Amino acid sequence: MALEAAVKAAVGAPDLIGDCPFSHRVLLTLEEKKLCYEVHLINLSDKPSWFLEVSPGGKVPVVKFDDKWVSDSDVIVGILEEKYPEPSLVTPPELSSVGSKIFDAFVKFLKSKDANDGSEQALLEELKAFDEHLKAHGPYVAGDKVTAVDLSLAPKLYHLDVALSHFKNWSIPKELASLIAYKELLFARESFVKTKAEPKYVIAGWEPKVNPK
C-alpha cells in the first residue's frame, strides 16, 4: 500500500510542488528509499478541510503511517528509517548537526536590509566551515554515500542558491569549491530533480518574507 504525503503546493500553481524545504526533505527521503507514495498538494492559502482535520495546525509536511497522520519532518524521516531500513540513510550521530546553522544564517541575510549588520559575514563563516568539512570528509557529509543529513541540507541549499541570486544578486564564493561540488552532486540526483520546486516558485514563496507589504 502506498504511503500518503501532504506537502505544500506552489504559490499560484496548486497542481505543482511548492517551495517548502521540509516537505522537499520528506519527498527526497521517500524517493531515495524507493517507496511508493501518493502526494497531496496543499494550497496553504486555501487549506482543504480534510487536511485541517489531520493537521490541525495547518502545517506541512504530514505523512500517513498505518492510518495515523504524522507531522514534523524530523519525526517523519525517523519513522521512515525505522520502518524501511533499506537502503540505510542513517547519518553517524557525530555528523548529524554538520551544516545545521546554514539555513538560519541564510534567512537572516536574505531578510536583512542593512549591509553592515554582519549577516552576510555570519553566513559566509557557516559556509566556509561546511566547505572545510566536505574537503576533509566529502563528497557527502558522511563520506561516499548520501545520508539523512544531506537530504535535509539539499533543499535548504537550493533555496539559498535561488533566493540569494534573485533578491541579493549573491552566490556562494567560487573558492568554496567542495561546497559547490557537493551542491551540484545533490541537485543532479534523480530524487532531487523529480521533487524540487521550480525556481520561480521558490522566489514566490520568499517574496512576502523578504518584502513584506
Summary of the structure (lengths in Angstrom):
residues: 213
radius of gyration: 17.3
end to end distance: 44.9
largest distance: 54.0
contacts: 646
relative contact order: 0.16
helix: 52%
strand: 14%
